[in-house]
Amino acid sequence: VYTNSAKFRMSGGTLSENAAVYGGGVYIRNGCMFVMIDGEISNNMATGNGGGVNLYSSSTNVFEMYGGTISGNTANKDGGGVGVTNGQFTMSGGTISENGANGNGDGVYVGGIFNIQKSGTVNGVYLPDGKNITVTETLNDDTAVTGIIPETPKKNLLVVDLAAVQTNYLSWFKLDESVENFALKYQQAKPRSLVLTPTHTVTFEANGGTPVPDTRTVNHGDTVSEPDDPTKDGH
């Protein structure tokens, strides 16, 4: 599918076994919009970028993915599943997996903007120097992303500087439950991992004793520090 100054909406069906220079399945350029609700983009090939889907030539290109699968696609250059050469890719669901690129980003190559919200699974995200993944909404418990991660991550924004990174270390983040708040916990062990950890606010019930005004914020799975002991007459 070639979209040039137009909008393409995919709500089902299959785009498969196609080949092109850019965007083996779908090629988006010149300010176009592609909305994927459901369906399958699979086993397509690009001799350039974007084996499954490629956004090219305009920063106003938009790809919104709400469901469906992008799998089994290959690119001779970057972005086996999705090549965001220029434009914005927002993922709110679906799965991008088992794609391959001879260049960078087996799953997604982010040369433009990559937003992730609600849910979705992506294997193999490559972020060039200065690019980022932005978490724009609360993520569900089935959200998972692998790719390259930064030396110094920031809350809510995963910024990657590849100037000092020579190896495609893996990152992984996954929430244990649907939460409004989270903290980033960084692990230096290789492959390095970045985990979005839910946080909980803990309050204490003194059962008629002196109040315990302290509240504690604790990462999911961690223990809570003990407050001062309350007192109660006759006890």
Backbone bond lengths (Angstrom), bond angles and torsions (degrees), N, CA, C in turn:
res aa  C-N    CA-C-N  psi(-1)  N-CA   C-N-CA  omega(-1)  CA-C   N-CA-C  phi
1 V - - - 1.463 - - 1.516 108.32 -
2 Y 1.321 117.01 128.82 1.457 122.77 179.21 1.521 108.22 -116.32
3 T 1.348 117.02 117.52 1.456 120.79 179.67 1.518 109.27 -113.03
4 N 1.324 116.12 123.26 1.456 122.31 -178.68 1.523 107.37 -131.66
5 S 1.349 116.09 105.67 1.467 122.42 -177.52 1.522 110.72 60.25
6 A 1.341 116.49 45.82 1.456 120.66 -178.11 1.530 109.25 -149.20
7 K 1.346 116.76 177.25 1.464 122.38 176.87 1.518 108.68 -121.45
8 F 1.326 116.32 134.39 1.458 122.82 179.27 1.517 108.58 -122.83
9 R 1.321 116.69 127.60 1.465 122.28 -179.70 1.526 108.59 -119.45
10 M 1.334 116.59 126.66 1.461 122.49 -179.53 1.523 108.52 -117.41
11 S 1.333 116.53 115.69 1.463 121.90 -178.09 1.518 112.66 -111.37
12 G 1.313 118.17 3.08 1.455 122.32 -179.85 1.510 109.11 170.37
13 G 1.317 115.74 -170.78 1.449 119.95 178.75 1.518 112.65 81.63
14 T 1.324 115.48 -173.30 1.459 121.66 -174.61 1.521 110.76 -137.57
15 L 1.343 115.65 132.96 1.455 122.22 168.90 1.519 106.24 -111.34
16 S 1.321 116.91 111.60 1.452 119.81 -169.40 1.514 111.80 -146.01
17 E 1.357 114.85 151.60 1.470 123.15 172.27 1.523 112.61 61.22
18 N 1.341 117.07 38.66 1.454 121.64 176.99 1.521 110.05 -110.33
19 A 1.324 116.65 162.82 1.455 121.37 179.68 1.521 109.74 -143.38
20 A 1.347 115.33 142.58 1.456 121.14 178.56 1.519 108.57 -157.03
21 V 1.315 116.85 171.42 1.457 119.98 175.24 1.522 109.68 -69.70
22 Y 1.345 117.04 -48.36 1.462 123.03 176.66 1.524 109.30 -126.75
23 G 1.330 116.21 132.99 1.450 119.72 178.17 1.514 112.83 67.61
24 G 1.327 116.02 77.43 1.462 119.35 -178.33 1.516 113.05 -59.17
25 G 1.344 117.04 -37.02 1.462 120.48 177.85 1.511 112.66 -96.31
26 V 1.349 116.69 -51.35 1.468 122.14 -178.11 1.523 108.44 -137.86
27 Y 1.323 116.04 130.67 1.461 122.65 179.46 1.522 108.39 -118.09
28 I 1.343 116.68 118.35 1.463 122.60 -174.84 1.525 108.45 -114.71
29 R 1.332 117.33 127.41 1.457 119.84 179.70 1.527 111.01 -151.24
30 N 1.319 115.68 166.13 1.464 123.43 174.24 1.528 113.39 57.04
31 G 1.347 116.68 46.49 1.459 120.26 173.83 1.505 114.75 76.37
32 C 1.320 118.07 28.56 1.464 122.02 179.85 1.525 111.26 -84.84
33 M 1.345 115.10 168.65 1.456 121.64 178.00 1.525 109.41 -131.58
34 F 1.335 115.91 131.93 1.460 122.49 176.07 1.523 107.77 -121.70
35 V 1.332 116.16 123.22 1.463 121.76 178.75 1.521 107.84 -115.93
36 M 1.339 116.56 120.79 1.459 121.95 179.91 1.524 108.83 -110.86
37 I 1.331 116.05 110.22 1.464 122.50 179.93 1.526 110.57 -90.68
38 D 1.303 115.79 -41.44 1.463 122.40 -178.85 1.523 107.30 -161.63
39 G 1.334 115.81 -179.83 1.446 120.24 179.29 1.512 112.07 106.20
40 E 1.312 115.22 -171.09 1.468 120.87 -173.21 1.516 110.72 -139.78
41 I 1.329 115.40 130.72 1.470 122.36 171.67 1.519 105.84 -116.88
42 S 1.316 116.44 107.29 1.462 118.80 -168.75 1.523 112.42 -143.19
43 N 1.339 113.58 148.19 1.467 122.00 171.03 1.524 113.27 57.01
44 N 1.334 115.80 37.02 1.454 121.44 173.51 1.527 109.04 -100.81
45 M 1.326 116.73 164.74 1.458 120.28 -175.63 1.519 110.51 -140.42
46 A 1.351 115.58 138.59 1.462 121.15 174.36 1.523 108.79 -124.11
47 T 1.329 116.69 134.26 1.458 119.37 175.90 1.526 110.49 -76.86
48 G 1.337 116.36 -16.42 1.457 121.63 174.26 1.517 110.40 -107.43
49 N 1.345 117.51 -122.17 1.458 123.15 -177.85 1.526 112.04 -100.75
50 G 1.349 115.67 152.23 1.455 120.96 172.19 1.508 114.15 74.13
51 G 1.330 116.90 77.91 1.461 119.50 179.37 1.515 112.79 -61.29
52 G 1.345 117.09 -43.01 1.455 120.69 178.02 1.512 112.59 -91.50
53 V 1.350 116.17 -53.07 1.469 122.67 -177.86 1.521 108.07 -138.81
54 N 1.333 116.97 138.65 1.464 119.91 175.19 1.523 110.46 -133.97
55 L 1.352 115.45 130.52 1.459 122.90 173.06 1.515 107.19 -102.65
56 Y 1.338 116.67 126.47 1.461 119.10 -169.98 1.526 111.38 -142.28
57 S 1.312 116.39 147.14 1.465 127.49 163.51 1.526 116.36 78.26
58 S 1.335 120.07 -13.65 1.454 119.62 -177.64 1.521 111.19 -142.89
59 S 1.335 117.40 134.75 1.461 121.82 177.60 1.521 111.87 -70.71
60 T 1.337 117.83 -12.17 1.467 121.38 179.22 1.531 112.45 -93.17
61 N 1.327 118.19 3.31 1.462 120.27 173.10 1.523 109.65 -63.10
62 V 1.337 117.22 141.55 1.459 121.72 -178.40 1.522 109.78 -134.17
63 F 1.335 116.23 131.92 1.458 122.88 171.76 1.520 107.18 -126.90
64 E 1.341 117.01 118.10 1.461 122.49 177.56 1.526 108.55 -115.26
65 M 1.339 116.18 122.58 1.463 121.64 -177.75 1.523 109.23 -116.20
66 Y 1.350 115.76 119.34 1.463 121.64 -178.65 1.527 112.52 -109.66
67 G 1.309 117.33 -16.75 1.456 121.85 -178.84 1.506 109.96 -173.96
68 G 1.331 115.58 -173.76 1.453 120.43 -179.22 1.515 112.13 86.39
69 T 1.328 115.49 -176.44 1.462 121.02 -177.60 1.523 110.64 -132.67
70 I 1.333 114.94 144.07 1.460 122.60 171.59 1.519 105.52 -123.91
71 S 1.323 117.07 107.53 1.466 119.69 -172.11 1.522 111.20 -149.74
72 G 1.328 114.66 154.94 1.460 120.88 174.72 1.512 114.71 72.08
73 N 1.338 117.95 13.26 1.458 121.46 -179.17 1.529 110.27 -93.12
74 T 1.324 117.21 156.00 1.459 121.27 -179.45 1.522 110.52 -135.67
75 A 1.331 115.20 148.26 1.459 121.72 174.88 1.521 108.75 -130.57
76 N 1.323 116.06 137.49 1.455 119.68 177.80 1.525 111.37 -72.16
77 K 1.343 116.26 -23.14 1.462 121.05 177.36 1.524 109.20 -111.14
78 D 1.345 119.44 -111.45 1.461 122.62 -172.56 1.526 111.91 -109.45
79 G 1.354 115.07 149.21 1.460 120.68 174.09 1.511 113.89 77.00
80 G 1.332 116.33 75.80 1.462 118.71 179.66 1.519 112.72 -61.00
81 G 1.329 116.90 -44.73 1.461 120.53 177.31 1.512 112.37 -88.37
82 V 1.347 115.84 -56.07 1.472 122.31 -178.93 1.515 108.90 -135.64
83 G 1.305 116.69 126.79 1.450 122.08 174.45 1.518 109.62 -108.57
84 V 1.333 116.45 107.34 1.466 120.57 177.68 1.529 106.83 -94.13
85 T 1.322 115.90 76.17 1.460 120.29 179.84 1.521 110.22 -65.49
86 N 1.325 116.51 -40.07 1.458 122.28 177.87 1.521 108.17 -157.30
87 G 1.337 117.36 131.09 1.449 120.61 -179.26 1.509 111.80 126.93
88 Q 1.323 116.10 -163.21 1.464 121.75 -174.17 1.522 111.26 -129.74
89 F 1.322 115.86 128.47 1.457 123.18 178.00 1.525 108.00 -115.28
90 T 1.325 117.01 120.57 1.460 122.43 177.40 1.519 108.76 -116.83
91 M 1.327 116.49 122.43 1.465 122.30 -178.10 1.513 109.95 -109.97
92 S 1.340 116.37 118.05 1.462 122.13 178.85 1.519 111.95 -115.62
93 G 1.299 118.02 7.39 1.458 122.49 -179.76 1.509 109.89 167.52
94 G 1.338 115.61 179.82 1.455 120.26 179.52 1.514 112.52 89.49
95 T 1.328 114.77 -177.59 1.460 121.55 -175.85 1.519 110.65 -136.73
96 I 1.329 115.78 133.64 1.457 122.51 173.47 1.523 106.36 -122.35
97 S 1.331 117.08 108.85 1.462 120.18 -174.09 1.512 110.99 -153.54
98 E 1.329 114.93 159.81 1.467 123.60 173.18 1.522 112.49 58.65
99 N 1.333 115.76 35.88 1.454 121.36 172.11 1.529 108.96 -102.95
100 G 1.315 117.61 168.43 1.454 119.83 -178.50 1.516 112.45 -144.54
101 A 1.351 115.79 146.09 1.465 121.31 177.54 1.526 109.53 -136.24
102 N 1.307 116.80 137.52 1.453 120.25 174.54 1.521 111.22 -74.68
103 G 1.342 115.97 -21.44 1.454 120.58 175.76 1.515 110.35 -93.99
104 N 1.333 117.66 -117.40 1.455 123.15 -177.23 1.524 111.18 -117.43
105 G 1.344 116.17 144.37 1.453 121.11 174.40 1.507 113.76 82.60
106 D 1.325 117.16 79.29 1.463 119.40 176.84 1.519 111.27 -58.40
107 G 1.331 116.91 -40.14 1.464 120.45 179.64 1.512 112.43 -91.07
108 V 1.358 115.95 -62.38 1.461 121.40 -177.21 1.528 109.46 -137.49
109 Y 1.313 116.20 130.95 1.461 121.85 170.16 1.523 107.45 -104.43
110 V 1.339 116.30 121.48 1.461 120.65 -173.59 1.526 109.58 -105.42
111 G 1.313 116.77 90.55 1.447 121.10 172.52 1.515 111.65 -91.64
112 G 1.343 116.30 -14.34 1.455 121.79 178.66 1.514 110.92 -112.58
113 I 1.333 117.14 -115.48 1.465 123.33 -177.11 1.520 108.99 -123.67
114 F 1.337 116.83 136.31 1.461 122.19 177.77 1.521 108.24 -127.25
115 N 1.335 116.68 114.38 1.462 122.83 174.84 1.521 108.70 -109.02
116 I 1.333 116.44 138.86 1.454 119.94 174.75 1.515 108.53 -127.20
117 Q 1.341 116.44 136.00 1.450 122.05 -177.96 1.520 109.50 -149.77
118 K 1.322 115.49 151.46 1.467 124.28 175.01 1.520 112.02 69.04
119 S 1.331 118.68 -75.16 1.463 119.33 -176.71 1.518 109.78 -160.75
120 G 1.316 114.38 172.41 1.461 120.06 179.03 1.508 110.27 144.56
121 T 1.319 116.09 154.20 1.461 121.52 177.80 1.518 108.49 -127.00
122 V 1.329 116.24 125.62 1.457 121.95 -179.88 1.512 108.79 -130.68
123 N 1.317 117.01 126.62 1.457 121.92 175.59 1.526 109.43 -110.08
124 G 1.338 116.01 119.45 1.457 120.53 174.79 1.509 113.99 87.38
125 V 1.350 117.09 73.39 1.463 121.97 176.90 1.526 108.82 -105.10
126 Y 1.327 117.10 130.56 1.455 121.66 177.69 1.522 109.33 -116.19
127 L 1.334 115.63 124.81 1.460 121.73 -179.16 1.525 109.00 -116.12
128 P 1.314 118.97 112.74 1.464 120.67 177.89 1.532 110.93 -66.21
129 D 1.298 115.30 172.06 1.456 122.56 -179.04 1.533 110.60 -51.92
130 G 1.344 116.05 125.08 1.453 121.29 176.32 1.514 115.20 87.84
131 K 1.326 119.59 -7.73 1.459 122.08 178.92 1.522 110.05 -89.27
132 N 1.340 116.52 168.58 1.458 119.22 -175.37 1.513 112.04 -154.67
133 I 1.333 114.84 165.11 1.460 122.91 166.77 1.518 106.20 -106.83
134 T 1.321 118.00 130.49 1.451 121.27 177.70 1.523 109.29 -111.21
135 V 1.336 116.21 126.21 1.456 121.72 174.84 1.523 106.99 -87.27
136 T 1.331 117.78 111.62 1.460 121.27 -170.83 1.523 114.09 -100.48
137 E 1.326 118.62 -15.35 1.459 121.57 179.11 1.520 108.73 -146.23
138 T 1.349 115.71 171.29 1.456 120.15 174.25 1.523 109.57 -58.49
139 L 1.329 115.77 133.05 1.461 120.43 -179.43 1.523 110.48 -92.26
140 N 1.320 116.43 148.18 1.456 121.69 176.52 1.524 110.33 -85.16
141 D 1.330 115.70 172.91 1.462 119.48 -174.32 1.517 113.33 -74.62
142 D 1.319 117.92 -5.77 1.460 119.28 179.57 1.526 111.99 -105.99
143 T 1.336 116.92 17.62 1.451 120.58 178.59 1.522 110.38 -86.24
144 A 1.299 116.56 127.34 1.462 120.27 178.39 1.518 109.59 -148.66
145 V 1.331 116.33 137.43 1.451 121.25 179.72 1.524 108.79 -136.42
146 T 1.319 116.38 134.85 1.463 119.72 171.07 1.515 108.47 -117.72
147 G 1.323 115.59 150.06 1.458 119.81 179.08 1.506 110.33 168.23
148 I 1.311 117.40 -153.30 1.451 122.47 179.51 1.517 109.45 -96.52
149 I 1.317 116.85 139.53 1.463 120.31 -176.02 1.519 110.53 -122.00
150 P 1.354 117.00 164.21 1.462 120.53 -176.11 1.517 113.29 -83.15
151 E 1.319 115.15 166.14 1.452 120.34 172.31 1.531 110.61 -71.42
152 T 1.324 117.73 -36.09 1.465 122.20 -177.99 1.526 109.07 -130.69
153 P 1.333 117.92 88.28 1.459 120.11 -178.42 1.522 111.79 -72.17
154 K 1.330 117.13 158.02 1.448 123.11 178.27 1.525 109.39 -121.30
155 K 1.312 116.22 150.67 1.458 120.12 179.94 1.530 109.45 -62.43
156 N 1.330 114.99 136.92 1.464 124.62 178.04 1.530 114.21 71.21
157 L 1.314 118.07 -12.35 1.451 119.75 -176.22 1.522 109.26 -139.36
158 L 1.300 116.66 121.26 1.446 121.19 179.73 1.527 108.03 -98.84
159 V 1.310 117.28 102.49 1.459 121.66 -175.86 1.515 109.19 -103.92
160 V 1.297 116.80 130.80 1.458 120.67 -175.91 1.526 109.94 -115.30
161 D 1.302 115.74 127.11 1.452 122.27 173.72 1.517 107.41 -116.71
162 L 1.315 116.79 108.29 1.457 120.49 -174.64 1.526 112.76 -88.53
163 A 1.319 117.28 4.46 1.459 119.32 -177.81 1.519 111.34 -59.05
164 A 1.343 116.75 -34.39 1.464 120.37 -177.59 1.523 112.41 -109.74
165 V 1.312 116.45 7.92 1.462 120.28 -177.44 1.518 108.69 -111.95
166 Q 1.313 116.08 116.74 1.453 120.46 -176.98 1.527 112.61 -105.36
167 T 1.336 116.04 -17.06 1.458 120.35 -176.01 1.522 109.78 -114.78
168 N 1.304 117.45 141.81 1.457 121.35 -179.61 1.518 110.64 -78.10
169 Y 1.330 116.18 73.31 1.452 119.95 175.93 1.530 109.43 -64.13
170 L 1.303 115.00 151.30 1.457 119.96 -179.60 1.509 110.57 -91.13
171 S 1.320 116.42 146.11 1.461 121.47 169.00 1.516 108.09 -121.08
172 W 1.302 114.69 159.81 1.466 119.48 179.97 1.508 107.68 -150.44
173 F 1.305 118.82 130.21 1.449 118.04 167.42 1.511 109.83 -136.30
174 K 1.332 114.39 138.85 1.461 120.99 -175.06 1.523 108.61 -153.38
175 L 1.315 116.27 134.31 1.453 120.53 179.59 1.521 110.43 -93.71
176 D 1.354 116.08 140.92 1.453 120.97 177.97 1.529 111.34 -74.66
177 E 1.328 116.77 -24.33 1.466 120.51 -178.11 1.518 108.05 -159.45
178 S 1.329 116.07 168.32 1.457 119.77 177.06 1.525 108.56 -74.49
179 V 1.303 117.45 123.83 1.456 121.87 -176.27 1.525 109.88 -139.53
180 E 1.324 115.41 158.66 1.454 120.46 176.51 1.526 111.39 -90.20
181 N 1.340 116.33 -29.76 1.457 120.56 -175.86 1.521 110.33 -120.51
182 F 1.300 115.68 149.40 1.451 118.54 176.19 1.515 109.58 -152.99
183 A 1.300 115.61 160.23 1.462 122.24 174.94 1.517 108.22 -124.25
184 L 1.310 116.15 153.10 1.454 120.60 179.56 1.525 109.78 -95.08
185 K 1.301 116.42 129.89 1.455 122.05 175.92 1.519 108.03 -117.27
186 Y 1.308 116.74 119.40 1.454 121.85 -173.31 1.523 110.33 -103.35
187 Q 1.305 116.56 132.53 1.453 122.10 -179.75 1.527 108.88 -118.28
188 Q 1.330 116.06 126.24 1.455 120.62 -173.93 1.528 112.86 -82.23
189 A 1.341 116.87 -19.00 1.462 119.86 -177.17 1.530 110.76 -57.79
190 K 1.313 116.33 145.93 1.464 120.81 179.13 1.522 110.34 -91.90
191 P 1.341 118.50 136.65 1.454 123.36 -4.57 1.529 111.24 -69.52
192 R 1.339 116.93 134.09 1.450 120.45 -177.28 1.525 110.27 -61.14
193 S 1.310 115.91 146.77 1.461 118.97 -178.96 1.510 110.69 -131.49
194 L 1.312 115.18 148.11 1.450 122.78 177.98 1.516 107.00 -123.63
195 V 1.325 116.74 116.82 1.454 121.14 -172.91 1.522 109.72 -114.65
196 L 1.311 117.90 124.68 1.452 121.45 172.28 1.516 107.42 -83.33
197 T 1.320 116.40 110.42 1.462 121.75 -173.18 1.521 110.23 -103.75
198 P 1.342 119.36 126.26 1.461 121.14 175.02 1.521 110.87 -61.76
199 T 1.314 117.03 145.88 1.456 121.95 175.80 1.521 109.97 -113.60
200 H 1.339 116.37 148.33 1.459 122.56 -179.74 1.522 109.45 -127.67
201 T 1.331 116.29 144.97 1.462 122.01 174.73 1.519 108.38 -99.79
202 V 1.336 116.80 124.88 1.463 123.00 -175.96 1.523 108.91 -109.51
203 T 1.346 117.00 129.98 1.467 122.97 172.41 1.521 108.41 -118.11
204 F 1.360 116.47 162.29 1.461 121.32 -173.14 1.527 110.40 -119.03
205 E 1.328 115.73 137.96 1.466 122.95 177.59 1.526 108.44 -104.98
206 A 1.366 116.88 118.35 1.466 121.25 -175.46 1.525 113.05 -89.43
207 N 1.315 118.79 -2.03 1.468 122.29 174.75 1.533 112.34 54.61
208 G 1.342 116.07 48.68 1.450 120.36 177.12 1.509 114.08 90.94
209 G 1.290 119.87 -5.80 1.456 122.61 178.70 1.517 111.31 -87.27
210 T 1.307 114.44 -171.06 1.456 117.56 177.64 1.528 109.10 -62.47
211 P 1.322 115.37 142.15 1.469 117.72 -174.41 1.521 111.99 -65.14
212 V 1.298 113.54 150.88 1.469 121.00 174.39 1.527 106.14 -112.09
213 P 1.335 116.16 94.95 1.467 118.23 -171.81 1.527 113.50 -74.46
214 D 1.325 116.49 -15.27 1.459 118.56 -175.44 1.530 111.21 -63.90
215 T 1.300 116.35 139.67 1.463 121.76 165.40 1.522 106.98 -120.34
216 R 1.292 115.35 151.50 1.466 120.10 -177.97 1.530 109.21 -126.33
217 T 1.313 115.40 139.93 1.459 121.19 170.96 1.521 107.40 -103.59
218 V 1.320 116.07 125.76 1.453 120.26 -174.25 1.522 109.45 -133.01
219 N 1.308 115.99 141.87 1.463 120.49 175.25 1.522 110.04 -69.72
220 H 1.317 116.26 145.65 1.453 121.66 179.84 1.534 109.94 -56.03
221 G 1.341 116.37 127.79 1.453 121.29 178.74 1.509 114.45 93.19
222 D 1.354 117.86 -12.42 1.455 120.59 178.00 1.530 110.56 -89.99
223 T 1.336 116.69 163.71 1.464 120.85 177.94 1.522 110.09 -88.68
224 V 1.336 114.72 159.74 1.460 121.50 -178.52 1.522 109.19 -98.90
225 S 1.326 117.46 135.01 1.468 120.58 176.77 1.531 109.64 -69.21
226 E 1.322 116.05 146.25 1.467 121.73 -174.42 1.529 110.75 -78.31
227 P 1.350 117.78 133.08 1.463 120.17 176.47 1.534 110.47 -80.73
228 D 1.346 116.74 176.14 1.458 120.61 173.77 1.517 109.74 -63.47
229 D 1.348 117.08 145.33 1.460 121.39 -179.18 1.524 111.00 -66.57
230 P 1.338 118.55 132.66 1.464 120.50 172.64 1.535 109.73 -77.74
231 T 1.314 116.22 164.81 1.475 121.10 175.05 1.516 109.04 -122.95
232 K 1.380 115.62 157.06 1.450 121.27 -179.75 1.527 107.83 -152.18
233 D 1.329 116.30 131.67 1.457 120.61 -178.60 1.526 110.70 -56.59
234 G 1.338 115.93 133.61 1.456 120.93 178.27 1.502 114.34 82.53
235 H 1.317 117.74 3.31 1.461 121.62 -178.41 1.527 109.46 -128.02
